[in-house]
Amino acid sequence: MRRVHAVAVGGLDSSNGAGVTVAATVGRLMGVHFHTVPAAVVAETEEGVEAVEP
């Protein structure tokens, strides 16, 4: 089974924390792995979208 990665760039701050938390919770229920990566380089791979630390 292919894993799907969704990346929330910017981290959990007061402006987007609630939305990211809800998205991550819904994503987990749907089998999507969410990663919150501040200042990340996002690269699309065969397995989906991955975050690569700078």
BELVENGI-V239564 format. One record per residue. RES is the residue in one small letter. PSI is psi in whole degrees, 0 to 359 (999 if undefined). BURIAL is # if it has 9 or more other ideal C-beta (glycine too) atoms within 8 Angstrom, else .. Layout:
RES_PSI_BURIAL + RES_PSI_BURIAL
//
This chain:
m_134_. + r_133_. + r_139_. + v_131_# + h_132_# + a_138_# + v_128_# + a_111_# + v_135_# + g_340_. + g_175_. + l_87_. + d_182_. + s_339_. + s_329_. + n_3_# + g_314_# + a_316_. + g_320_. + v_320_# + t_315_# + v_316_. + a_319_# + a_321_# + t_312_. + v_319_. + g_317_# + r_320_# + l_330_. + m_3_. + g_18_. + v_132_# + h_117_# + f_139_# + h_131_# + t_115_# + v_107_# + p_136_. + a_49_. + a_158_# + v_122_. + v_126_# + a_137_. + e_131_. + t_178_. + e_333_. + e_1_. + g_216_# + v_123_# + e_152_# + a_132_# + v_121_. + e_140_. + p_999_.
//
